Amino acid sequence: MAYVDGFVTPVPKRSLAAYRRMSRLAGKVWREHGALEFRECVADDVTWGKRTSLPLARRA
């Protein structure tokens, strides 16, 4: 049986380099513990919206 874990994390643009370093380390650890793949994506076109806004979701 396969499954996927997914996370959405708001990261300020000024902190992307530090986040990417941490993300690469986390990917190595997850693979050591059995993960088959690791993907990291950054959305740079997320706009403010009534229901789709990451900043509004973060406040909830």
PQR file with spaces between the fields and no chain letter, atoms N, CA, C, O and H, PARSE charges and radii, in Angstrom:
ATOM       1  N    MET     1       0.842   -1.184    0.000 -0.4000 1.5000
ATOM       2  CA   MET     1       0.000    0.000    0.000 -0.0000 2.0000
ATOM       3  C    MET     1       0.884    1.242    0.000  0.5500 1.7000
ATOM       4  O    MET     1       1.829    1.338    0.783 -0.5500 1.4000
ATOM       5  N    ALA     2       0.579    2.176   -0.866 -0.4000 1.5000
ATOM       6  CA   ALA     2       1.357    3.410   -0.952 -0.0000 2.0000
ATOM       7  C    ALA     2       0.546    4.576   -0.402  0.5500 1.7000
ATOM       8  O    ALA     2      -0.684    4.562   -0.428 -0.5500 1.4000
ATOM       9  H    ALA     2      -0.188    2.098   -1.502  0.4000 1.0000
ATOM      10  N    TYR     3       1.238    5.559    0.082 -0.4000 1.5000
ATOM      11  CA   TYR     3       0.576    6.775    0.536 -0.0000 2.0000
ATOM      12  C    TYR     3       1.491    7.966    0.310  0.5500 1.7000
ATOM      13  O    TYR     3       2.692    7.819    0.080 -0.5500 1.4000
ATOM      14  H    TYR     3       2.237    5.571    0.103  0.4000 1.0000
ATOM      15  N    VAL     4       0.897    9.143    0.382 -0.4000 1.5000
ATOM      16  CA   VAL     4       1.639   10.376    0.146 -0.0000 2.0000
ATOM      17  C    VAL     4       1.366   11.327    1.307  0.5500 1.7000
ATOM      18  O    VAL     4       0.219   11.491    1.723 -0.5500 1.4000
ATOM      19  H    VAL     4      -0.079    9.263    0.569  0.4000 1.0000
ATOM      20  N    ASP     5       2.396   11.939    1.817 -0.4000 1.5000
ATOM      21  CA   ASP     5       2.248   13.012    2.803 -0.0000 2.0000
ATOM      22  C    ASP     5       2.471   14.324    2.074  0.5500 1.7000
ATOM      23  O    ASP     5       3.398   14.450    1.274 -0.5500 1.4000
ATOM      24  H    ASP     5       3.328   11.805    1.480  0.4000 1.0000
ATOM      25  N    GLY     6       1.630   15.288    2.347 -0.4000 1.5000
ATOM      26  CA   GLY     6       1.789   16.595    1.734 -0.0000 2.0000
ATOM      27  C    GLY     6       1.664   17.688    2.776  0.5500 1.7000
ATOM      28  O    GLY     6       0.869   17.584    3.711 -0.5500 1.4000
ATOM      29  H    GLY     6       0.876   15.186    2.996  0.4000 1.0000
ATOM      30  N    PHE     7       2.445   18.720    2.610 -0.4000 1.5000
ATOM      31  CA   PHE     7       2.443   19.832    3.554 -0.0000 2.0000
ATOM      32  C    PHE     7       2.434   21.145    2.787  0.5500 1.7000
ATOM      33  O    PHE     7       3.043   21.251    1.722 -0.5500 1.4000
ATOM      34  H    PHE     7       3.090   18.804    1.851  0.4000 1.0000
ATOM      35  N    VAL     8       1.755   22.128    3.317 -0.4000 1.5000
ATOM      36  CA   VAL     8       1.783   23.480    2.778 -0.0000 2.0000
ATOM      37  C    VAL     8       2.338   24.365    3.883  0.5500 1.7000
ATOM      38  O    VAL     8       1.785   24.440    4.980 -0.5500 1.4000
ATOM      39  H    VAL     8       1.260   22.041    4.182  0.4000 1.0000
ATOM      40  N    THR     9       3.433   25.029    3.574 -0.4000 1.5000
ATOM      41  CA   THR     9       4.096   25.859    4.574 -0.0000 2.0000
ATOM      42  C    THR     9       4.375   27.234    3.998  0.5500 1.7000
ATOM      43  O    THR     9       5.085   27.349    2.999 -0.5500 1.4000
ATOM      44  H    THR     9       3.882   24.968    2.683  0.4000 1.0000
ATOM      45  N    PRO    10       3.831   28.278    4.607 -0.5600 1.5000
ATOM      46  CA   PRO    10       4.152   29.627    4.125  0.2800 2.0000
ATOM      47  C    PRO    10       5.571   29.999    4.544  0.5500 1.7000
ATOM      48  O    PRO    10       5.923   29.920    5.721 -0.5500 1.4000
ATOM      49  N    VAL    11       6.375   30.402    3.574 -0.4000 1.5000
ATOM      50  CA   VAL    11       7.761   30.797    3.839 -0.0000 2.0000
ATOM      51  C    VAL    11       7.990   32.164    3.198  0.5500 1.7000
ATOM      52  O    VAL    11       7.760   32.326    1.999 -0.5500 1.4000
ATOM      53  H    VAL    11       6.090   30.466    2.618  0.4000 1.0000
ATOM      54  N    PRO    12       8.438   33.149    3.976 -0.5600 1.5000
ATOM      55  CA   PRO    12       8.733   34.457    3.376  0.2800 2.0000
ATOM      56  C    PRO    12       9.842   34.332    2.323  0.5500 1.7000
ATOM      57  O    PRO    12      10.757   33.522    2.472 -0.5500 1.4000
ATOM      58  N    LYS    13       9.755   35.126    1.276 -0.4000 1.5000
ATOM      59  CA   LYS    13      10.756   35.062    0.205 -0.0000 2.0000
ATOM      60  C    LYS    13      12.172   35.253    0.732  0.5500 1.7000
ATOM      61  O    LYS    13      13.110   34.640    0.223 -0.5500 1.4000
ATOM      62  H    LYS    13       9.012   35.785    1.155  0.4000 1.0000
ATOM      63  N    ARG    14      12.333   36.095    1.746 -0.4000 1.5000
ATOM      64  CA   ARG    14      13.673   36.347    2.286 -0.0000 2.0000
ATOM      65  C    ARG    14      14.239   35.118    3.008  0.5500 1.7000
ATOM      66  O    ARG    14      15.439   35.063    3.278 -0.5500 1.4000
ATOM      67  H    ARG    14      11.571   36.593    2.160  0.4000 1.0000
ATOM      68  N    SER    15      13.396   34.141    3.320 -0.4000 1.5000
ATOM      69  CA   SER    15      13.841   32.945    4.045 -0.0000 2.0000
ATOM      70  C    SER    15      13.925   31.696    3.168  0.5500 1.7000
ATOM      71  O    SER    15      14.162   30.602    3.681 -0.5500 1.4000
ATOM      72  H    SER    15      12.421   34.185    3.101  0.4000 1.0000
ATOM      73  N    LEU    16      13.735   31.840    1.859 -0.4000 1.5000
ATOM      74  CA   LEU    16      13.720   30.665    0.976 -0.0000 2.0000
ATOM      75  C    LEU    16      15.036   29.897    0.980  0.5500 1.7000
ATOM      76  O    LEU    16      15.015   28.666    0.975 -0.5500 1.4000
ATOM      77  H    LEU    16      13.542   32.729    1.442  0.4000 1.0000
ATOM      78  N    ALA    17      16.164   30.568    0.988 -0.4000 1.5000
ATOM      79  CA   ALA    17      17.459   29.870    0.968 -0.0000 2.0000
ATOM      80  C    ALA    17      17.614   28.999    2.212  0.5500 1.7000
ATOM      81  O    ALA    17      18.033   27.845    2.111 -0.5500 1.4000
ATOM      82  H    ALA    17      16.182   31.568    0.992  0.4000 1.0000
ATOM      83  N    ALA    18      17.285   29.533    3.369 -0.4000 1.5000
ATOM      84  CA   ALA    18      17.376   28.753    4.605 -0.0000 2.0000
ATOM      85  C    ALA    18      16.389   27.593    4.586  0.5500 1.7000
ATOM      86  O    ALA    18      16.710   26.494    5.039 -0.5500 1.4000
ATOM      87  H    ALA    18      16.945   30.470    3.451  0.4000 1.0000
ATOM      88  N    TYR    19      15.188   27.834    4.062 -0.4000 1.5000
ATOM      89  CA   TYR    19      14.188   26.772    3.974 -0.0000 2.0000
ATOM      90  C    TYR    19      14.661   25.654    3.048  0.5500 1.7000
ATOM      91  O    TYR    19      14.484   24.476    3.357 -0.5500 1.4000
ATOM      92  H    TYR    19      14.927   28.726    3.694  0.4000 1.0000
ATOM      93  N    ARG    20      15.254   26.014    1.929 -0.4000 1.5000
ATOM      94  CA   ARG    20      15.734   24.992    0.993 -0.0000 2.0000
ATOM      95  C    ARG    20      16.843   24.137    1.621  0.5500 1.7000
ATOM      96  O    ARG    20      16.891   22.927    1.397 -0.5500 1.4000
ATOM      97  H    ARG    20      15.397   26.971    1.678  0.4000 1.0000
ATOM      98  N    ARG    21      17.728   24.756    2.401 -0.4000 1.5000
ATOM      99  CA   ARG    21      18.776   23.980    3.086 -0.0000 2.0000
ATOM     100  C    ARG    21      18.145   22.989    4.060  0.5500 1.7000
ATOM     101  O    ARG    21      18.521   21.817    4.093 -0.5500 1.4000
ATOM     102  H    ARG    21      17.689   25.738    2.582  0.4000 1.0000
ATOM     103  N    MET    22      17.197   23.460    4.842 -0.4000 1.5000
ATOM     104  CA   MET    22      16.520   22.594    5.792 -0.0000 2.0000
ATOM     105  C    MET    22      15.752   21.495    5.068  0.5500 1.7000
ATOM     106  O    MET    22      15.713   20.352    5.524 -0.5500 1.4000
ATOM     107  H    MET    22      16.892   24.413    4.815  0.4000 1.0000
ATOM     108  N    SER    23      15.150   21.841    3.951 -0.4000 1.5000
ATOM     109  CA   SER    23      14.362   20.892    3.182 -0.0000 2.0000
ATOM     110  C    SER    23      15.230   19.763    2.619  0.5500 1.7000
ATOM     111  O    SER    23      14.830   18.599    2.646 -0.5500 1.4000
ATOM     112  H    SER    23      15.181   22.770    3.581  0.4000 1.0000
ATOM     113  N    ARG    24      16.412   20.105    2.113 -0.4000 1.5000
ATOM     114  CA   ARG    24      17.306   19.058    1.597 -0.0000 2.0000
ATOM     115  C    ARG    24      17.731   18.104    2.707  0.5500 1.7000
ATOM     116  O    ARG    24      17.783   16.892    2.494 -0.5500 1.4000
ATOM     117  H    ARG    24      16.737   21.050    2.091  0.4000 1.0000
ATOM     118  N    LEU    25      18.031   18.632    3.876 -0.4000 1.5000
ATOM     119  CA   LEU    25      18.394   17.794    5.012 -0.0000 2.0000
ATOM     120  C    LEU    25      17.226   16.893    5.413  0.5500 1.7000
ATOM     121  O    LEU    25      17.414   15.702    5.662 -0.5500 1.4000
ATOM     122  H    LEU    25      17.989   19.616    4.049  0.4000 1.0000
ATOM     123  N    ALA    26      16.030   17.459    5.474 -0.4000 1.5000
ATOM     124  CA   ALA    26      14.853   16.664    5.831 -0.0000 2.0000
ATOM     125  C    ALA    26      14.633   15.552    4.809  0.5500 1.7000
ATOM     126  O    ALA    26      14.291   14.430    5.181 -0.5500 1.4000
ATOM     127  H    ALA    26      15.878   18.426    5.272  0.4000 1.0000
ATOM     128  N    GLY    27      14.826   15.852    3.531 -0.4000 1.5000
ATOM     129  CA   GLY    27      14.652   14.827    2.493 -0.0000 2.0000
ATOM     130  C    GLY    27      15.608   13.662    2.678  0.5500 1.7000
ATOM     131  O    GLY    27      15.224   12.509    2.481 -0.5500 1.4000
ATOM     132  H    GLY    27      15.104   16.763    3.229  0.4000 1.0000
ATOM     133  N    LYS    28      16.841   13.946    3.052 -0.4000 1.5000
ATOM     134  CA   LYS    28      17.810   12.874    3.301 -0.0000 2.0000
ATOM     135  C    LYS    28      17.372   12.012    4.477  0.5500 1.7000
ATOM     136  O    LYS    28      17.453   10.784    4.422 -0.5500 1.4000
ATOM     137  H    LYS    28      17.153   14.883    3.212  0.4000 1.0000
ATOM     138  N    VAL    29      16.910   12.656    5.534 -0.4000 1.5000
ATOM     139  CA   VAL    29      16.464   11.918    6.721 -0.0000 2.0000
ATOM     140  C    VAL    29      15.253   11.054    6.383  0.5500 1.7000
ATOM     141  O    VAL    29      15.194    9.892    6.783 -0.5500 1.4000
ATOM     142  H    VAL    29      16.844   13.653    5.579  0.4000 1.0000
ATOM     143  N    TRP    30      14.288   11.606    5.651 -0.4000 1.5000
ATOM     144  CA   TRP    30      13.103   10.835    5.290 -0.0000 2.0000
ATOM     145  C    TRP    30      13.460    9.628    4.437  0.5500 1.7000
ATOM     146  O    TRP    30      12.889    8.553    4.617 -0.5500 1.4000
ATOM     147  H    TRP    30      14.336   12.550    5.326  0.4000 1.0000
ATOM     148  N    ARG    31      14.397    9.792    3.509 -0.4000 1.5000
ATOM     149  CA   ARG    31      14.801    8.646    2.671 -0.0000 2.0000
ATOM     150  C    ARG    31      15.531    7.594    3.501  0.5500 1.7000
ATOM     151  O    ARG    31      15.385    6.398    3.247 -0.5500 1.4000
ATOM     152  H    ARG    31      14.861   10.665    3.362  0.4000 1.0000
ATOM     153  N    GLU    32      16.312    8.024    4.488 -0.4000 1.5000
ATOM     154  CA   GLU    32      16.962    7.056    5.377 -0.0000 2.0000
ATOM     155  C    GLU    32      15.939    6.237    6.156  0.5500 1.7000
ATOM     156  O    GLU    32      16.222    5.112    6.568 -0.5500 1.4000
ATOM     157  H    GLU    32      16.430    8.995    4.694  0.4000 1.0000
ATOM     158  N    HIS    33      14.762    6.795    6.355 -0.4000 1.5000
ATOM     159  CA   HIS    33      13.713    6.117    7.116 -0.0000 2.0000
ATOM     160  C    HIS    33      12.642    5.520    6.223  0.5500 1.7000
ATOM     161  O    HIS    33      11.543    5.225    6.692 -0.5500 1.4000
ATOM     162  H    HIS    33      14.532    7.709    6.021  0.4000 1.0000
ATOM     163  N    GLY    34      12.939    5.338    4.949 -0.4000 1.5000
ATOM     164  CA   GLY    34      12.052    4.580    4.089 -0.0000 2.0000
ATOM     165  C    GLY    34      11.307    5.326    3.005  0.5500 1.7000
ATOM     166  O    GLY    34      10.640    4.694    2.186 -0.5500 1.4000
ATOM     167  H    GLY    34      13.832    5.578    4.568  0.4000 1.0000
ATOM     168  N    ALA    35      11.393    6.633    2.967 -0.4000 1.5000
ATOM     169  CA   ALA    35      10.710    7.363    1.892 -0.0000 2.0000
ATOM     170  C    ALA    35      11.347    7.008    0.556  0.5500 1.7000
ATOM     171  O    ALA    35      12.569    6.899    0.460 -0.5500 1.4000
ATOM     172  H    ALA    35      11.934    7.146    3.633  0.4000 1.0000
ATOM     173  N    LEU    36      10.541    6.831   -0.456 -0.4000 1.5000
ATOM     174  CA   LEU    36      11.049    6.492   -1.782 -0.0000 2.0000
ATOM     175  C    LEU    36      11.382    7.739   -2.592  0.5500 1.7000
ATOM     176  O    LEU    36      12.305    7.726   -3.406 -0.5500 1.4000
ATOM     177  H    LEU    36       9.548    6.920   -0.378  0.4000 1.0000
ATOM     178  N    GLU    37      10.640    8.805   -2.373 -0.4000 1.5000
ATOM     179  CA   GLU    37      10.849   10.048   -3.101 -0.0000 2.0000
ATOM     180  C    GLU    37      10.639   11.230   -2.178  0.5500 1.7000
ATOM     181  O    GLU    37      10.023   11.117   -1.118 -0.5500 1.4000
ATOM     182  H    GLU    37       9.889    8.816   -1.712  0.4000 1.0000
ATOM     183  N    PHE    38      11.157   12.347   -2.599 -0.4000 1.5000
ATOM     184  CA   PHE    38      10.980   13.594   -1.873 -0.0000 2.0000
ATOM     185  C    PHE    38      10.860   14.703   -2.899  0.5500 1.7000
ATOM     186  O    PHE    38      11.717   14.836   -3.772 -0.5500 1.4000
ATOM     187  H    PHE    38      11.657   12.438   -3.460  0.4000 1.0000
ATOM     188  N    ARG    39       9.814   15.495   -2.805 -0.4000 1.5000
ATOM     189  CA   ARG    39       9.596   16.607   -3.742 -0.0000 2.0000
ATOM     190  C    ARG    39       9.387   17.882   -2.954  0.5500 1.7000
ATOM     191  O    ARG    39       8.722   17.884   -1.918 -0.5500 1.4000
ATOM     192  H    ARG    39       9.117   15.387   -2.096  0.4000 1.0000
ATOM     193  N    GLU    40       9.950   18.947   -3.443 -0.4000 1.5000
ATOM     194  CA   GLU    40       9.782   20.259   -2.821 -0.0000 2.0000
ATOM     195  C    GLU    40       9.347   21.228   -3.907  0.5500 1.7000
ATOM     196  O    GLU    40       9.997   21.324   -4.948 -0.5500 1.4000
ATOM     197  H    GLU    40      10.490   18.945   -4.285  0.4000 1.0000
ATOM     198  N    CYS    41       8.266   21.939   -3.680 -0.4000 1.5000
ATOM     199  CA   CYS    41       7.742   22.882   -4.665 -0.0000 2.0000
ATOM     200  C    CYS    41       7.539   24.240   -4.011  0.5500 1.7000
ATOM     201  O    CYS    41       7.187   24.331   -2.834 -0.5500 1.4000
ATOM     202  H    CYS    41       7.738   21.861   -2.834  0.4000 1.0000
ATOM     203  N    VAL    42       7.762   25.281   -4.777 -0.4000 1.5000
ATOM     204  CA   VAL    42       7.548   26.635   -4.294 -0.0000 2.0000
ATOM     205  C    VAL    42       6.605   27.325   -5.270  0.5500 1.7000
ATOM     206  O    VAL    42       6.867   27.382   -6.472 -0.5500 1.4000
ATOM     207  H    VAL    42       8.047   25.208   -5.733  0.4000 1.0000
ATOM     208  N    ALA    43       5.507   27.848   -4.737 -0.4000 1.5000
ATOM     209  CA   ALA    43       4.558   28.603   -5.561 -0.0000 2.0000
ATOM     210  C    ALA    43       4.927   30.075   -5.446  0.5500 1.7000
ATOM     211  O    ALA    43       4.912   30.639   -4.352 -0.5500 1.4000
ATOM     212  H    ALA    43       5.294   27.802   -3.761  0.4000 1.0000
ATOM     213  N    ASP    44       5.253   30.688   -6.561 -0.4000 1.5000
ATOM     214  CA   ASP    44       5.626   32.098   -6.513 -0.0000 2.0000
ATOM     215  C    ASP    44       4.536   32.998   -7.085  0.5500 1.7000
ATOM     216  O    ASP    44       4.741   34.201   -7.249 -0.5500 1.4000
ATOM     217  H    ASP    44       5.264   30.229   -7.449  0.4000 1.0000
ATOM     218  N    ASP    45       3.378   32.414   -7.387 -0.4000 1.5000
ATOM     219  CA   ASP    45       2.299   33.200   -7.978 -0.0000 2.0000
ATOM     220  C    ASP    45       1.009   33.106   -7.176  0.5500 1.7000
ATOM     221  O    ASP    45      -0.075   33.277   -7.734 -0.5500 1.4000
ATOM     222  H    ASP    45       3.212   31.437   -7.254  0.4000 1.0000
ATOM     223  N    VAL    46       1.106   32.837   -5.879 -0.4000 1.5000
ATOM     224  CA   VAL    46      -0.084   32.727   -5.038 -0.0000 2.0000
ATOM     225  C    VAL    46      -0.607   34.128   -4.743  0.5500 1.7000
ATOM     226  O    VAL    46       0.118   34.979   -4.228 -0.5500 1.4000
ATOM     227  H    VAL    46       1.986   32.698   -5.426  0.4000 1.0000
ATOM     228  N    THR    47      -1.856   34.354   -5.071 -0.4000 1.5000
ATOM     229  CA   THR    47      -2.446   35.672   -4.859 -0.0000 2.0000
ATOM     230  C    THR    47      -3.361   35.662   -3.648  0.5500 1.7000
ATOM     231  O    THR    47      -3.792   34.607   -3.182 -0.5500 1.4000
ATOM     232  H    THR    47      -2.445   33.663   -5.489  0.4000 1.0000
ATOM     233  N    TRP    48      -3.648   36.847   -3.149 -0.4000 1.5000
ATOM     234  CA   TRP    48      -4.605   36.975   -2.060 -0.0000 2.0000
ATOM     235  C    TRP    48      -5.988   36.676   -2.594  0.5500 1.7000
ATOM     236  O    TRP    48      -6.347   37.126   -3.682 -0.5500 1.4000
ATOM     237  H    TRP    48      -3.299   37.704   -3.527  0.4000 1.0000
ATOM     238  N    GLY    49      -6.763   35.926   -1.845 -0.4000 1.5000
ATOM     239  CA   GLY    49      -8.117   35.592   -2.250 -0.0000 2.0000
ATOM     240  C    GLY    49      -8.979   35.350   -1.023  0.5500 1.7000
ATOM     241  O    GLY    49      -8.477   35.343    0.101 -0.5500 1.4000
ATOM     242  H    GLY    49      -6.471   35.561   -0.961  0.4000 1.0000
ATOM     243  N    LYS    50     -10.271   35.152   -1.232 -0.4000 1.5000
ATOM     244  CA   LYS    50     -11.177   34.929   -0.109 -0.0000 2.0000
ATOM     245  C    LYS    50     -10.985   33.544    0.490  0.5500 1.7000
ATOM     246  O    LYS    50     -11.074   33.384    1.707 -0.5500 1.4000
ATOM     247  H    LYS    50     -10.679   35.158   -2.145  0.4000 1.0000
ATOM     248  N    ARG    51     -10.723   32.539   -0.343 -0.4000 1.5000
ATOM     249  CA   ARG    51     -10.575   31.172    0.155 -0.0000 2.0000
ATOM     250  C    ARG    51      -9.255   30.521   -0.238  0.5500 1.7000
ATOM     251  O    ARG    51      -8.897   29.475    0.303 -0.5500 1.4000
ATOM     252  H    ARG    51     -10.651   32.669   -1.332  0.4000 1.0000
ATOM     253  N    THR    52      -8.543   31.115   -1.153 -0.4000 1.5000
ATOM     254  CA   THR    52      -7.334   30.477   -1.680 -0.0000 2.0000
ATOM     255  C    THR    52      -6.059   31.169   -1.239  0.5500 1.7000
ATOM     256  O    THR    52      -4.978   30.852   -1.735 -0.5500 1.4000
ATOM     257  H    THR    52      -8.833   31.965   -1.593  0.4000 1.0000
ATOM     258  N    SER    53      -6.168   32.096   -0.326 -0.4000 1.5000
ATOM     259  CA   SER    53      -5.006   32.865    0.076 -0.0000 2.0000
ATOM     260  C    SER    53      -4.215   32.147    1.162  0.5500 1.7000
ATOM     261  O    SER    53      -4.763   31.834    2.219 -0.5500 1.4000
ATOM     262  H    SER    53      -7.046   32.354    0.077  0.4000 1.0000
ATOM     263  N    LEU    54      -2.948   31.885    0.918 -0.4000 1.5000
ATOM     264  CA   LEU    54      -2.096   31.257    1.919 -0.0000 2.0000
ATOM     265  C    LEU    54      -1.930   32.156    3.135  0.5500 1.7000
ATOM     266  O    LEU    54      -1.987   31.649    4.256 -0.5500 1.4000
ATOM     267  H    LEU    54      -2.503   32.140    0.059  0.4000 1.0000
ATOM     268  N    PRO    55      -1.728   33.467    2.979 -0.5600 1.5000
ATOM     269  CA   PRO    55      -1.646   34.308    4.174  0.2800 2.0000
ATOM     270  C    PRO    55      -2.913   34.268    5.020  0.5500 1.7000
ATOM     271  O    PRO    55      -2.830   34.267    6.248 -0.5500 1.4000
ATOM     272  N    LEU    56      -4.085   34.234    4.388 -0.4000 1.5000
ATOM     273  CA   LEU    56      -5.331   34.146    5.165 -0.0000 2.0000
ATOM     274  C    LEU    56      -5.446   32.784    5.840  0.5500 1.7000
ATOM     275  O    LEU    56      -5.895   32.699    6.983 -0.5500 1.4000
ATOM     276  H    LEU    56      -4.153   34.235    3.390  0.4000 1.0000
ATOM     277  N    ALA    57      -5.049   31.728    5.156 -0.4000 1.5000
ATOM     278  CA   ALA    57      -5.101   30.387    5.751 -0.0000 2.0000
ATOM     279  C    ALA    57      -4.156   30.295    6.938  0.5500 1.7000
ATOM     280  O    ALA    57      -4.463   29.627    7.925 -0.5500 1.4000
ATOM     281  H    ALA    57      -4.684   31.796    4.228  0.4000 1.0000
ATOM     282  N    ARG    58      -3.029   30.948    6.854 -0.4000 1.5000
ATOM     283  CA   ARG    58      -2.054   30.921    7.946 -0.0000 2.0000
ATOM     284  C    ARG    58      -2.633   31.563    9.202  0.5500 1.7000
ATOM     285  O    ARG    58      -2.362   31.109   10.314 -0.5500 1.4000
ATOM     286  H    ARG    58      -2.780   31.491    6.052  0.4000 1.0000
ATOM     287  N    ARG    59      -3.429   32.616    9.031 -0.4000 1.5000
ATOM     288  CA   ARG    59      -4.041   33.285   10.171 -0.0000 2.0000
ATOM     289  C    ARG    59      -5.099   32.424   10.845  0.5500 1.7000
ATOM     290  O    ARG    59      -5.345   32.566   12.043 -0.5500 1.4000
ATOM     291  H    ARG    59      -3.650   32.985    8.128  0.4000 1.0000
ATOM     292  N    ALA    60      -5.723   31.537   10.088 -0.4000 1.5000
ATOM     293  CA   ALA    60      -6.773   30.664   10.657 -0.0000 2.0000
ATOM     294  C    ALA    60      -6.140   29.701   11.583  0.5500 1.7000
ATOM     295  O    ALA    60      -6.828   28.870   12.175 -0.5500 1.4000
ATOM     296  H    ALA    60      -5.524   31.422    9.115  0.4000 1.0000
